[in-house]
Amino acid sequence: MVRRIIKNLPMDKPFLLLEGKSIDFLIAQDLSTRHLHICQRCGMPVAHTTRVIYVAVEDTIMCSKCAERWLTNTRWYSEEVKKERDNYEAMVQKLKDSKLWEE
């Protein structure tokens, strides 16, 4: 099941992040489970059972290690709130439709 990350985020970085298994995001995105996610940051394939992070502002899935690094090194811009919210809500709806969302 996928859930929103709300703990341990810096106050100046209120990003919308989702955490779940790679296979859950593949299913929600109607992608074949014969494939693997490729982390957009490091380029490494991610096993189905590996925990990954969906970063709504970038509309991408990252391995946990890269997501942690990204969060440390990036800035939050209020100008991107609408795009981030739209991406987040779209992904949550896909997860709900696939019965993979955890409230």
Secondary structure, DSSP 8 states (H G I E B T S, - for coil): -BEEE-SS--TT----EEEEEHHHHHHHTT--TTS-EE-TTT--EE-TTSEEEEETTTTEEEEHHHHHHHHHH----GGGHHHHHHHHHHHHHHHHHTT-B--
